[in-house]
Amino acid sequence: MPEELPALFPLVQSGRLRPERYVSHRMALSEGAEAYRLFEAREAGALKMVLLPD
């Protein structure tokens, strides 16, 4: 939730909170449709997807 972000930033900066641990997939932007399909179906352990430029 946006109102929680100010409290979270210092935790991420200090290393106490590591959001990258929750990224299950990194996929090319061109694979966006497949990433959404995996996420919606919760296939292959899909938890959080990051789409990277091709």
Secondary structure, 3 states (H helix, E strand, C coil): CHHHHHHHHHHHHHCCCCHHHHCCEEEEHHHHHHHHHHHHHCHHHCCCEEEECC
